């Protein structure tokens, strides 16, 4: 695989795997009674923020999916750690944020990503063929 076709290191799949590992370690530490780790699960919005950042890195700074993940993470942080009633008063701010992103995407259109088909298997070119008749570089007995 050449360097240009190499998938990005920081991706949503990597974040998902790391989140699953972190949750598993937190629950393992708690079940072994080494540490009362349940209060660490209050930081669940960090996982959503990591997914959002991964989408922004992968798709660009105007990635709608990345901003949706970050919006849910922000709402989670406000509901988890903010004063009571803060989310109920400031939720229209998330609508403004979404409108700004959609407007910026309309003004600055993003290039479409080419999706690779998983079904189509490329056929070998004649230069790679194993047939003796088509390969002129093969040594004949």
Backbone as CSV, one residue per row, in Angstrom:
resi,resn,N_x,N_y,N_z,CA_x,CA_y,CA_z,C_x,C_y,C_z
1,UNK,0.856,-1.160,0.000,0.000,0.000,0.000,0.906,1.229,0.000
2,UNK,0.692,2.155,-0.917,1.531,3.339,-0.975,1.110,4.345,0.085
3,UNK,1.940,5.382,0.263,1.702,6.352,1.336,0.453,7.192,1.076
4,UNK,0.082,7.407,-0.192,-1.073,8.235,-0.497,-2.381,7.513,-0.216
5,UNK,-2.439,6.209,-0.363,-3.661,5.438,-0.141,-3.791,4.972,1.303
6,UNK,-2.860,5.360,2.142,-2.862,4.924,3.540,-3.994,5.611,4.306
7,UNK,-4.796,4.861,5.044,-5.888,5.480,5.797,-5.343,6.333,6.934
8,UNK,-6.101,7.347,7.357,-5.625,8.204,8.445,-5.517,7.429,9.756
9,UNK,-4.538,7.812,10.563,-4.312,7.126,11.830,-5.430,7.454,12.815
10,UNK,-5.797,8.721,12.904,-6.835,9.156,13.843,-8.176,9.075,13.137
11,UNK,-8.959,8.060,13.466,-10.234,7.863,12.792,-11.308,7.515,13.822
12,UNK,-12.545,7.492,13.363,-13.655,7.157,14.252,-13.549,5.712,14.741
13,UNK,-13.018,4.828,13.915,-12.851,3.428,14.335,-11.842,3.324,15.480
14,UNK,-10.753,4.081,15.376,-9.751,4.084,16.442,-10.355,4.621,17.731
15,UNK,-11.108,5.712,17.631,-11.736,6.297,18.819,-12.718,5.311,19.433
16,UNK,-13.515,4.642,18.598,-14.472,3.667,19.119,-13.748,2.551,19.871
17,UNK,-12.672,2.033,19.304,-11.914,0.984,19.979,-11.339,1.445,21.306
18,UNK,-10.794,2.663,21.330,-10.237,3.190,22.573,-11.310,3.448,23.623
19,UNK,-12.487,3.883,23.183,-13.592,4.106,24.130,-14.047,2.781,24.733
20,UNK,-14.143,1.751,23.908,-14.544,0.430,24.419,-13.504,-0.091,25.409
21,UNK,-12.227,0.083,25.100,-11.170,-0.344,26.023,-11.260,0.425,27.338
22,UNK,-11.465,1.745,27.263,-11.546,2.560,28.481,-12.735,2.151,29.348
23,UNK,-13.888,1.944,28.731,-15.066,1.520,29.501,-14.821,0.153,30.126
24,UNK,-14.216,-0.745,29.372,-13.907,-2.065,29.919,-12.949,-2.001,31.099
25,UNK,-11.922,-1.163,30.996,-10.976,-1.020,32.114,-11.646,-0.393,33.335
26,UNK,-12.495,0.605,33.110,-13.207,1.226,34.240,-14.087,0.203,34.945
27,UNK,-14.825,-0.580,34.167,-15.707,-1.588,34.775,-14.916,-2.725,35.423
28,UNK,-13.759,-3.080,34.846,-12.913,-4.118,35.436,-12.344,-3.663,36.775
29,UNK,-11.839,-2.442,36.835,-11.294,-1.907,38.083,-12.383,-1.865,39.151
30,UNK,-13.590,-1.507,38.744,-14.685,-1.443,39.703,-15.097,-2.844,40.165
31,UNK,-15.153,-3.800,39.226,-15.597,-5.141,39.627,-14.564,-5.866,40.481
32,UNK,-13.292,-5.503,40.356,-12.254,-6.089,41.206,-12.127,-5.368,42.544
33,UNK,-12.951,-4.343,42.766,-12.975,-3.575,44.003,-11.639,-2.894,44.298
34,UNK,-10.910,-2.526,43.246,-9.675,-1.786,43.425,-9.953,-0.306,43.589
35,UNK,-11.039,0.150,42.975,-11.356,1.572,42.971,-12.834,1.710,42.644
36,UNK,-13.504,2.613,43.317,-14.911,2.852,43.004,-14.962,3.737,41.763
37,UNK,-15.008,3.098,40.632,-14.804,3.795,39.363,-16.090,4.271,38.698
38,UNK,-17.223,4.086,39.323,-18.475,4.463,38.662,-18.578,5.956,38.428
39,UNK,-17.954,6.763,39.283,-18.039,8.204,39.056,-17.221,8.639,37.836
40,UNK,-16.300,7.805,37.364,-15.566,8.116,36.130,-16.476,8.056,34.900
41,UNK,-17.538,7.254,35.000,-18.457,7.152,33.864,-19.291,8.422,33.694
42,UNK,-19.211,9.353,34.642,-19.886,10.638,34.476,-19.232,11.463,33.379
43,UNK,-18.045,11.079,32.965,-17.331,11.800,31.906,-17.642,11.243,30.523
44,UNK,-18.798,10.605,30.352,-19.176,10.027,29.060,-19.185,11.035,27.919
45,UNK,-19.419,12.340,28.140,-19.367,13.259,26.996,-17.987,13.349,26.335
46,UNK,-16.930,12.958,27.049,-15.609,12.945,26.427,-15.560,11.990,25.241
47,UNK,-16.259,10.863,25.333,-16.289,9.914,24.219,-16.966,10.542,23.004
48,UNK,-18.062,11.267,23.222,-18.737,11.933,22.109,-17.851,13.015,21.501
49,UNK,-17.144,13.742,22.346,-16.237,14.782,21.847,-15.102,14.158,21.031
50,UNK,-14.602,13.012,21.460,-13.539,12.339,20.706,-14.048,11.892,19.341
51,UNK,-15.278,11.364,19.285,-15.853,10.999,17.987,-15.981,12.237,17.098
52,UNK,-16.424,13.347,17.668,-16.561,14.571,16.896,-15.236,15.071,16.362
53,UNK,-14.214,15.052,17.200,-12.897,15.483,16.746,-12.341,14.559,15.666
54,UNK,-12.588,13.260,15.802,-12.129,12.321,14.785,-12.813,12.604,13.449
55,UNK,-14.103,12.900,13.470,-14.819,13.220,12.231,-14.304,14.522,11.631
56,UNK,-13.998,15.519,12.477,-13.472,16.778,11.963,-12.099,16.594,11.329
57,UNK,-11.257,15.772,11.947,-9.935,15.505,11.381,-10.067,14.737,10.076
58,UNK,-10.963,13.772,10.039,-11.106,12.916,8.878,-11.820,13.617,7.723
59,UNK,-12.894,14.362,8.004,-13.720,14.941,6.947,-13.478,16.426,6.712
60,UNK,-12.768,17.098,7.574,-12.524,18.528,7.414,-13.226,19.328,8.494
61,UNK,-12.837,20.604,8.639,-13.367,21.411,9.738,-14.853,21.737,9.625
62,UNK,-15.459,21.572,8.465,-16.888,21.834,8.314,-17.705,20.545,8.230
63,UNK,-17.175,19.479,8.784,-17.877,18.201,8.783,-19.146,18.298,9.630
64,UNK,-20.273,18.063,9.009,-21.547,18.147,9.723,-21.637,17.074,10.805
65,UNK,-21.179,15.868,10.477,-21.206,14.780,11.466,-20.311,15.092,12.663
66,UNK,-19.139,15.673,12.401,-18.241,16.023,13.499,-18.850,17.056,14.422
67,UNK,-19.513,18.049,13.846,-20.133,19.081,14.677,-21.357,18.555,15.414
68,UNK,-22.058,17.600,14.827,-23.181,16.982,15.552,-22.676,16.249,16.792
69,UNK,-21.602,15.478,16.633,-21.025,14.764,17.779,-20.560,15.753,18.842
70,UNK,-19.913,16.842,18.410,-19.447,17.839,19.376,-20.615,18.549,20.056
71,UNK,-21.703,18.768,19.320,-22.884,19.380,19.924,-23.489,18.504,21.001
72,UNK,-23.592,17.205,20.719,-24.106,16.280,21.732,-23.165,16.206,22.927
73,UNK,-21.843,16.273,22.663,-20.880,16.268,23.769,-21.050,17.522,24.623
74,UNK,-21.216,18.673,23.973,-21.424,19.909,24.727,-22.689,19.860,25.560
75,UNK,-23.769,19.347,24.975,-25.019,19.202,25.727,-24.841,18.230,26.887
76,UNK,-24.075,17.173,26.667,-23.812,16.217,27.750,-23.018,16.829,28.875
77,UNK,-21.991,17.624,28.536,-21.208,18.291,29.578,-22.059,19.284,30.356
78,UNK,-22.912,20.027,29.639,-23.761,21.000,30.330,-24.734,20.289,31.263
79,UNK,-25.348,19.211,30.768,-26.321,18.505,31.614,-25.645,17.756,32.756
80,UNK,-24.419,17.300,32.547,-23.726,16.510,33.562,-23.086,17.391,34.629
81,UNK,-22.479,18.506,34.224,-21.676,19.287,35.152,-22.155,20.725,35.328
82,UNK,-23.054,21.175,34.473,-23.501,22.560,34.552,-24.559,22.760,35.614
83,UNK,-24.830,24.024,35.929,-25.895,24.300,36.891,-27.244,23.870,36.340
84,UNK,-28.161,23.569,37.239,-29.487,23.129,36.819,-30.154,24.206,35.985
85,UNK,-30.779,23.803,34.919,-31.501,24.730,34.074,-30.655,25.380,32.992
86,UNK,-29.341,25.138,33.000,-28.487,25.768,31.999,-28.787,25.256,30.596
87,UNK,-28.975,23.953,30.460,-29.259,23.391,29.138,-30.632,23.838,28.639
88,UNK,-31.606,23.947,29.544,-32.942,24.347,29.134,-32.968,25.787,28.622
89,UNK,-32.062,26.629,29.114,-32.024,28.020,28.667,-31.158,28.221,27.434
90,UNK,-30.121,27.420,27.271,-29.160,27.659,26.204,-29.279,26.716,25.019
91,UNK,-30.278,25.843,24.959,-30.374,24.913,23.840,-30.538,25.616,22.496
92,UNK,-31.140,26.814,22.393,-31.170,27.469,21.073,-29.779,27.819,20.540
93,UNK,-28.810,27.922,21.433,-27.434,28.156,20.981,-26.925,27.028,20.100
94,UNK,-27.370,25.792,20.372,-26.986,24.658,19.531,-27.614,24.775,18.148
95,UNK,-28.827,25.319,18.074,-29.451,25.560,16.764,-28.669,26.616,15.977
96,UNK,-28.233,27.661,16.664,-27.422,28.694,15.999,-26.121,28.091,15.488
97,UNK,-25.478,27.282,16.318,-24.229,26.625,15.931,-24.457,25.760,14.687
98,UNK,-25.513,24.957,14.687,-25.821,24.126,13.527,-26.108,24.958,12.288
99,UNK,-26.829,26.059,12.451,-27.111,26.927,11.311,-25.856,27.545,10.739
100,UNK,-24.930,27.938,11.599,-23.667,28.508,11.126,-22.889,27.477,10.318
101,UNK,-22.829,26.238,10.794,-22.083,25.192,10.081,-22.726,24.913,8.729
102,UNK,-24.058,24.797,8.689,-24.743,24.528,7.417,-24.528,25.694,6.452
103,UNK,-24.573,26.929,6.957,-24.354,28.094,6.105,-22.922,28.121,5.570
104,UNK,-21.948,27.843,6.422,-20.565,27.805,5.962,-20.338,26.707,4.935
105,UNK,-21.016,25.583,5.102,-20.900,24.501,4.115,-21.514,24.910,2.784
106,UNK,-22.549,25.753,2.809,-23.148,26.232,1.566,-22.242,27.246,0.873
107,UNK,-21.587,28.097,1.665,-20.706,29.112,1.092,-19.396,28.497,0.610
108,UNK,-18.854,27.583,1.390,-17.602,26.912,1.046,-17.878,25.432,0.842
109,UNK,-18.304,25.017,-0.359,-18.650,23.605,-0.575,-17.433,22.702,-0.368
110,UNK,-17.703,21.590,0.251,-16.660,20.623,0.541,-16.529,19.643,-0.612
111,UNK,-15.305,19.214,-0.939,-15.158,18.201,-1.998,-15.762,16.885,-1.551
112,UNK,-16.382,16.213,-2.474,-16.993,14.915,-2.160,-15.915,13.864,-2.010
113,UNK,-16.110,13.030,-1.008,-15.188,11.917,-0.813,-15.592,10.778,-1.724
114,UNK,-14.623,10.136,-2.313,-14.887,8.989,-3.170,-14.997,7.762,-2.292
115,UNK,-16.133,7.115,-2.371,-16.332,5.899,-1.574,-15.882,4.689,-2.373
116,UNK,-15.133,3.846,-1.725,-14.673,2.624,-2.372,-15.722,1.545,-2.191
117,UNK,-16.007,0.850,-3.261,-16.980,-0.226,-3.199,-16.318,-1.450,-2.581
118,UNK,-16.981,-2.048,-1.619,-16.442,-3.245,-0.979,-16.737,-4.498,-1.796
119,UNK,-17.712,-4.407,-2.698,-18.109,-5.569,-3.483,-17.191,-5.804,-4.673
120,UNK,-16.776,-4.745,-5.303,-16.011,-4.875,-6.536,-14.568,-5.268,-6.232
121,UNK,-14.165,-6.403,-6.760,-12.794,-6.866,-6.640,-12.124,-6.569,-7.971
122,UNK,-11.028,-5.825,-7.967,-10.399,-5.490,-9.251,-9.820,-6.727,-9.916
123,UNK,-10.013,-6.795,-11.214,-9.463,-7.928,-11.952,-8.006,-7.646,-12.264
124,UNK,-7.190,-8.684,-12.322,-5.769,-8.467,-12.581,-5.559,-7.970,-14.005
125,UNK,-4.553,-7.122,-14.166,-4.226,-6.624,-15.497,-3.469,-7.705,-16.258
126,UNK,-3.413,-7.610,-17.589,-2.706,-8.646,-18.364,-1.239,-8.765,-17.985
127,UNK,-0.618,-7.713,-17.489,0.794,-7.793,-17.096,0.981,-8.657,-15.857
128,UNK,-0.065,-8.871,-15.076,0.036,-9.666,-13.859,-0.575,-11.054,-14.057
129,UNK,-1.080,-11.328,-15.213,-1.792,-12.574,-15.476,-0.863,-13.777,-15.347
130,UNK,-1.454,-14.893,-14.984,-0.683,-16.129,-14.818,-0.726,-17.006,-16.064
131,UNK,-1.473,-16.593,-17.071,-1.563,-17.394,-18.290,-0.253,-17.327,-19.064
132,UNK,0.211,-18.493,-19.558,1.457,-18.547,-20.293,1.347,-17.842,-21.642
133,UNK,0.165,-17.851,-22.249,0.004,-17.238,-23.569,0.063,-15.722,-23.528
134,UNK,-0.379,-15.116,-22.426,-0.454,-13.660,-22.365,0.796,-13.034,-21.741
135,UNK,1.603,-13.809,-21.070,2.740,-13.250,-20.382,3.989,-13.481,-21.226
136,UNK,4.521,-12.412,-21.818,5.672,-12.566,-22.705,6.987,-12.666,-21.932
137,UNK,6.990,-12.312,-20.679,8.225,-12.357,-19.901,8.452,-13.711,-19.238
138,UNK,7.497,-14.618,-19.369,7.638,-15.934,-18.727,8.613,-16.793,-19.524
139,UNK,9.460,-17.504,-18.818,10.413,-18.405,-19.453,9.670,-19.661,-19.856
140,UNK,9.770,-20.019,-21.139,9.072,-21.207,-21.629,10.021,-22.402,-21.590
141,UNK,9.513,-23.555,-21.220,10.367,-24.743,-21.113,10.836,-25.256,-22.428
